[in-house]
């Protein structure tokens, strides 16, 4: 049966097209992270830039930070002019966003026929992070979409889910967060096939770089990222994960050594960075194990709420979280809309939304920097995680219908 679109559907579709084209025009003229991929890939393919190191990409801190496999995936965009590639990259993101939301609706994870009052808090919460990611042109949204698709398909199409998750892991490491999670949920086929696909994807660049060349590149990438993610110093932006929050408040961050030295100090203690890093590792490890414990207890359910909690914890526990990376909160933001009838959840979501919206609206670079070092985004994610956790505990107590 051919679906008939109502005038309202056609009007909304027209608005989406106009906004998308306007956004595409903007990013075409102001490519940011996409420019790093584009220059880096072209430089590698024409032999003018190394794959890794301070002179890769646009130079430190805008250097190339992805595995060799991503270069092959990005090759078609590298062949295009920078502006056209950035515009098409953005349009693809909008298409994937629409597909993902519809897929979540069909799966029953979110409201099938949402009302404005039911979805507005979640949409307002995620809007600043979605706009930021689309504006930057980072690959983060595609990685999130691949991971979300894997979680949606895990029980129905495990092989396709494994391919989607493996592709995400092969571009950025963070989707590995969900492999132990799927293991405790007994999705063994997804887990085993994912690992096989990851190895296969890692070997694919050997056809271009040679086996030895690919191994050397993988080693260079691992050393670079291991040093970046787990060293004792902070990275070049106010990190919004638990690690960044602890570092800013419990150590003295030397901003003079970073590209932007104008961030204010907010520390209330002066511990050694190594000690604070160890504290972060202990807290993050304990929290993650607790999350896996709850996931194992709910392994027979759909897991929609557990998935949402997982994305929240990912943003809080990973070594570094930049503002655009919080686009992974799209899943929990949409899930939370389902449970707004609970007063506790509603208060937490409204509070998180206010914090998420404050920073983009505050005028002045100084005020913006202050809010970043204070960790407003960290606080917003923490409130959202608390709301999702309350929904999860209500499921255990059978006091709230959980999907």
N, C-alpha and C positions, 0 to 999 in steps of 0.2 A: 504494500500500500504506500502510495506517495504521500509524504507528510505535507500538509498545507500550513504555510506560515501565516500567522496573524499579522495585522498591521503593526502590533506592538513588537513582535519578533523582528519584522523587517526594519522598524525604526531603530531598535537596539543594535541590530546588525550593522546598519548604516553608521551609527555612532561609533561602534567598535572599529570599523574600517577607517573612518575619518581620523580617529585618535591614533590608530596604528600607523597610518601613513604620515601623520604629523610627527609622531615620535620617531619614525624611521628617518624622516628628513632631518630631524635634530641630531640623531646619533651619527648620521652620515657625515655631517659637518663637524662633529665633535666626538670622534671615536676615542675611547680611553683604553681599557684593558684589551679591547679588540685590536687596537693598534699594536700592542705588544705581540699578540699572536701573529698578526699579519706581517710585521717587520721581521719578527723572529723566524717565522716559517720561510719567508722569501730569502732571508739571509742564509739560512741553512741550505736551501735548495740551490741557491746560486753560488754558494761557497764563500760568502763575504762575512758571515758571522758564525761563531761557534754555537753549538746547541745549548750549552750551559756555561755558567760563569757570569761575572759582573758585566761583561761586554755583550752578553746575549740579549735578545729582545731589544729594548731601548736603553739598556744599561741599568745598573743597580739604582734604585730598588725595583725598577720596572723590567726585571730580567725574566727570562723564560724559566718556568717552574713546573712544567708538566712532563710526564714520561714521553719517550720517543714516539709511542703509538699515536699520541694526539697530533703530532705533526702530519701523519698520514691522513688522519680524519680531516684535518684542517686544510689540506692541500688544495681542494677545490676553491675555498675562500681566498687562499693566498694568490690564486691565479686571477682573481677579480681585482679591479681598482679598489682601493681602501674604502672609499665612501660607499660604493655599491655593496661590497662585502658586509660592511657594518649594518647597512639598511636591511639586507636580506636576513642577516643574523637576527635582527630584532623582529622582523616579521615572522620568522620561524618560531621564535619564542612565544609570540602571541598565539600562534596556531597551536603550539604544544600546550600552552596554558588552558585554552578553551577545551582541547581534547581531554586533558587531565581532569578538569573539573567535571566534565560530562561523564568520564569514566568512573569517578568517585560517586557521582549520583546514581549511575546504573548499578554500581556494586552495593548501594545502600549505605555507603559510608557517611554521606552528608544528605541534607534535606533534598528530596526529589523536586518539590515545588516550593522553594523558599519564598518567604515574604520579606519585604524590605526591613521590617523591624527585627526579623529573625537573623538576618545575615549582615546587617550593617555594622555591628561591633567588630566582627571578625574581619570584614572587608576593610574597615578603617584601620584596624591594627596592622594588617599585612601590607596595606597600600604603600607606606613609605619605603619598606624594604623591597617590594616588588619594583617600584619605580627606580630605586637606587640601583638594583641589579640590572635592570633593562638599560638604564642610562650608562652604566659602566661598560656594558658589553662583555661581561665576564661569562665564563662557561658554567658558572655555578647552577644556574636555573636548569640547564639541560641535564646536569648530573643529578639534581634533585628529582627531576621528572622521571629519569630512568630508574632511580631508586624507588620512587613512589609507585611506578608502574610494576616493578618487581614485587613489591609488597601487595599490590592489588591482585596480581596474577599468581602468587605463590601457591595457592591451594587449587586453582583451576587449571593453570597451564604452567607447571613447574619448570619445564624446559625453556619456555619463552621468558619466564621470570628470571631464570639463571642467566640467560644471555643478556637481559637488560641490566641486571645487577653487575655482572662481570664487565660489561662495557663501561658502566659508571665507575667501577673500581679502577679500571685501566686508564681512566683519564684523571681522576682525583682519588686519593686513598681513603677519604673519610667514609664512603659507603661500606667499607669493611666493618664499621661499627655494627651493621645489621647482620653480619654473618653469624656470630655467636648467638645473636637474638633469634634468628631463624633456626639455628641448631636446637636451642632449648624448646622451641615450639614444635620440634620434630619434623621440620620441613627438610628432611635429609636429602631428597633428590635435588632440591634447589641449591642447597649448600655444596654438595659434591660436584654438581655440574658447573656451578659458579667458579669453583677453584680450577676446574679443568679449562674453562673458557678464559679465565684470567691468564693462565700460563700460555694458552694459545695466542691471545692478543699481545702478550708481552714479547712473543717470538716473531710476530708478523713483521716488525720493522727490519728484521734480519734480511728480508728480501731486498731492501733498499740499502741499508748500511752495512750488510754483511753480518755474519754471526758474531765474529769478534768485535766489530764496531758496535753492534747493538748491545753486547754485554758490557763494553766499556761505557757506553752512554747510560745504561741502566745503573751502573755503579756510580757514575758522576751524579746522576739525578738523586740516588739514594743518599749519598754523602751530603749533597747540598741541602736536601730537605730535612734530613736528620739533624743537621747542624742548626738549621733555621727553626725547626719546630721544638727541639728539646734542649737548646742551650740555655744559659742562665740569664741572658739579656733579653729585653723586650724588642719587639719588631717595630717597624716604622709607622705604626698607627696605634691609637688607643684600643687595645685588644678588649673585646666585649665578652670574652669567656671568663670562667671562674679564675683561670690563671691570671689573666690581665687584671681582673678586679683585685685579687690578692696582691699582685706585684705593685700596683699603684698605691694601695693603701698601707702595705706593710714594708715596702722598700722605697728607696730614693731612685727614681727612674732618671737616667741621664739623657734628657731630651736634646742636649747640645750635640750629641753624637748621631742624632737622627735627622732626616731631611727637613722636618718641621720642628724647630726648637722652641716654639711659642706656647706649648702646652703647659698649664700651671701644675705645680706639685700639690697633691692632696693627701700625702702619706700621713698616717697617725702613728707609725712605728718605723724603725730603721733596721729590720732584720736583714741577714744576708740573703741575696737572691737564691742561692743554692738551697737554703733551708725552706724558703717559701715555695720554690719549685717542688721540693719533696713533699711539702704539705699538700700542694695541689694534686700531686700524683696519688697520694693516699686518699684524699677526699674523692677524687674522680674515680679511682678504682673501686672504692667502697660503694659509691653511688651506682656505678655501672653494674656491679655484682648484685646489688639490691634490685635494680631494674630487671636483670635477668631472672632473679628469683620470682618476681611477680609475673614476668612473661611466661615462665614455666607453668605457673599455677593457672594461667588463662589460656593455655595452648589450644584448648578445644574450641575457643570462640573465634570470631572473625578477626579479632586483633586490632580493629580500627583505632580504639583508644590507646592501646599499647603502642601502636605505630606512632600515634601523635605524641605520646610521652617520649618515645625514642628520639624523634626529631628535636624536641625541646632539649633533651639531655645532650644530644649531639652538639647543639649550639653552645650549651653551657660548659661542657666538659672537654671539648677539643682544645688543643694547645692555643690556637689563635682564631678569633672570630671577628671578621670585619663586618661592617653594617650590611653590605650587599649580600654577604653569606647568609644572613638571617631570612632570606627568601625560602629557606627550608621550613620556615614556620607556617607556610601556606597550609600544609596538611593540618596541623593542630589548630590553626585559626579557624578553618572551616569546620573541623570536628567540634570545637567548643561551641559553635552556634547551636548545635543540636541540644545542648544542655543548659541553655540560659534560663530555663524556668527555675533552676536551683539558685536560690539567692546568693549562696556562697560563691558559686561559679560566676554568677552575673557580676558581682562586685569585683572579683579578681580580674575578669575580662575587661570591664569598663576601666579599671585602674591601669591595667597594662596598656590599653588603647590610648589613654591620656598620655602616658609616658612615651609611647611610640610616636605620638603626633607632636609632642612639645618641641623636640630638637629641630625638625625641619622648619618649624614656624618661628623659632627664636631668631631675631635679627642680630647680625654682627658676628664676625669671625671669632672674636674673643669669647663670646657667650657660647658659640657652637663648640669651641675647643673645651671649655669648662664642662659642659654637659657630657662631652665624650669621655673625659677623664673621670668624671663622677660615676659614669657607668649607667646612664639611663636606659640604654638598650639592654644591658645585663639585667637590670631590675625588671624591665618589661618582660623579658623572656622568663625570668624567675616566677613572676606572677602568672604568666600563661601556663608554665609547667605546674604550678601549684593548683591551678584550676583543673587541668587535665588529670592530675593525681587525685584530686577530690572525686572527680567523675569515676576514676578507676577504682577507688576504695568504695564508692557507693555501689559499684557493680558487685564487689565482694559481699557487701552487706544486703544486696538485693533491694536497695532503697531507691534505685534510679535505673531506668531502662537504658542499658548501654548497648550500642550497636557493635 
